[in-house]
Amino acid sequence: MPLALLALAVSAFGIGTTEFVMMGLLPNVAGDLDTSVPTAGYLVSAYAIGVVVGAPLLTALGSRIPRKRMLVLLMALFTVGNLASALAPNFGLLIAGRVLAGLPHGAFFGVGAVVASRLVSEDRRARAVATMFLGLTIANIVGVPVATLLGQNLGWRATFLVVSAIGVVAMAALARLVPQVSPEQHGGLRQELGALRDRQVILGLLTAVFGFAGVFAVYSYLASMMTEVTGFGESTVTLVLALFGMGMTLGALIAGPLTDRALRPTLYGSLAALAVTLVAFDFTVHVKWAALVSVVVLGAVGFMTTTPLQMLVMNKAQ
């Protein structure tokens, strides 16, 4: 695999850390800013709003910018958003910082997936995209647990300062390792939105929305469920988050080769397994060993849908 994929994976590591670490820090942020955990949960939604708004807007605005420069600019915006979150003096400005940090998320993975697929031969495109996403899954094994532990001991602001530093490292890696890739000729926002006329693109996007709604409904409050429902201590939260990351990594490793061989069967099978896992989680969350197994399985089957969905939308939107 080309070294440029390493730079993309490092960037995905930073994005994955800031996206998922908030779930483990919700109790800490709520306590520090004198609000409730459910209210602090809006910080997860704020990041998601940034993703939804930023994905089509920034992709369209950067459609004529060379891909390498676009990736660096997106990571710069990501870094600024996390720095703003770290320095936010109140809950409202922290919400704004989270929105800002989420803006480049979708555009980065969209542009990054295109770049990754153009670095390898046709029959290895899904594996290249999955390699980039490995950075995001490894973030859940290492980045999120360590960042959560850091936030619990030094304060949640320290977590976002560290993520900002990761963003700087990612920018340097992108500038050094990613080759120059010319953008395809697009007509801006109208052209980007024009892809939505394809029913397969709409279906892929809706599948991503509703498929991952269940995953994030569980993961957003995983720390609270593990401590208040399952009965684990707060110190166990980092282990639980790492187990989820291990499942995600396993799912990504499996999904890449399977998607190259059979895209739709991989997608259908992973979605069916995800539905079964989410139903079972309502029962297993009350038993400690079963809850831990379910966390791993949820991460695996949930993330197995990412690569085939990404490839499906890419293939149909071109």
Disulfide bonds with the S-S distance in Angstrom:
none
